Amino acid sequence: MGLIDKFDGIVGASFGFEFDGHQVKAITEVSGLKGEVDMAAFKSNTSDGKFVETKVPVKAKSGTVTVSRALTEDTTFADWVNESAEGKLPRSNAEIVVYDTMLAPIMRYTLADCQPSAIEIGTLKAGDPSVVTEKLTLHHVGIKIEKG
């Protein structure tokens, strides 16, 4: 059982991250999910001589998304960054999937033609009982949003 009504707000109970056949587990945060389109001004006159300016979509804007998780022995993020920096991996699509409380997929965000640009490890402090985090920064050329 998922959402009771299609207009119920989505609780970010669980989400996943996938790229090139890899499913990255234990994602704790995703930020920067933003889809934008460049617009161009189209200027013309109406049949009665009035000047109008209309904006038309031109192309999807590129963007940056950050995916965070607890640091584990899984080196998927680090491997992707290293291989990408060495030119061994072409750009690829990645997906962020949002699940409901019953783990059924609700929304899917496909990051087109993305590539990792940075990896950041959270603060390492001796004696600190906090979980160490790992953040992956990705650049993409557009986002496609789909249901489930």
N, C-alpha and C positions, 0 to 999 in steps of 0.2 A: 504494500500500500504506500503510495507516494503522497503527493499533495492532494488534499481533499477537493480543492477547487483550483482551476488554472490561474486564478488571480491571487492565490495565497502567496505571501512572501517566501522567498527561498532562504532556508537556513543553510549556511555554508558548513554543514556537518562534516562533509568529507569531499575531497577533490583529488584528482590525480593529474599526473603530467606524463605525456608520452611523446617520444620522438624516435624516428628510425627503428621502430620495433622494440624500443626500450620502454618499460613502464617503471617510472621512478616512484618509489613508495615513500610514505611518511612526510608528504608535503604539508607544511604548517601554514604557509602564507604565499599568496600571489598578489603582486601589486603592479599597477601600470597597465592593466587591461583596458585599452582605450582604442576604439576604432574611429578614425577620422577620414574624411575625404577632402582633397583639395577642390576648391571651387573656382571657376573662371567667370568673370563678368561678361555678359552678353548684352550689348546695348543696341536698342532699336527704337523705332517709332511705331505707334499703334496706327490703325487705319484713320483715326481722327487727328493724327499729327502729334500726339503726346509722346514725349520721350520716356522710355522705360528702361530700366536695367534689371536684368534677370540673371541669377547665378545658376550655373549648371555644373554638375559634378564632372571632374576631370579624371582623377585617379585617387586610389587609396594612399593615405599618408603612411610613412614608415613610423615605427614606434619602438619603445623599449619596455620590456616586461621583466620583472624580478620574481624568481621562484625561490622560496626558502624551505629548508627542512632541517631536521636535527642531523648533526654530523654523525655518520655511521661508518662502518667498514666498506660500504658500497661506494665505489669510486666512479660511478657513472658520470656525475657532473664534471669531476676533474679530468676524466678521460676525454670527454667531449671537448672541453676547453683546450686541453693539450693537443689533441689531434687536429682541431680546427686551426689552432695557432700555427701548427706545422704544415698546414695546407693539405692534410690527408683526408679531410672530410668536406664534401660540398655542402652548400646550404641545404636545409631541409625544412619540411613543415613540422610543427610541434602542436600538440593539442593539450588544452587544459579542460578537464571534464569535471563538472560539478554534480555531485550525487545528493540525493535526498537522504533522509534518516534511515531508509530501508535499503540504501546503497544502489538505488536505481538511478541511471544517468538522467539528469534534468536538462542541462545545457552543455554545449560543447563549443569551445573557442579555439579555432584553428589559426595558428600564427603562421602566416605564409613566408616561405623562403627565409627562415630565421637562422641565426648563427650566434653562438655564445661570444660575449665580448669580455666578460669578467667573472671571476669567482672570488667570493669573499668569505672568510672564516670569521665567526664571531670572536669576541674578546676571549682570550685565553688567560685565566687568572688562577694562580695556585690556590687551592683550598675552596674555590667557589663551587657550590653545588649545582649551579645552573647548567642546563643543557647547552652545549656548544652548537651553534647553528652554522649552516652553510648556505650562502646565497649565490644564485646563478643569475647573471644579467644577460638577456638576449635582445638582439635587434631583429626586427621583422619588417616586412614590406606591406603588411596589411593583416586585418583580422576578419575571419569569416565566422559568423555566429549562427549556430544551429540548435534546434531543440534536440534534447536527448542524444 
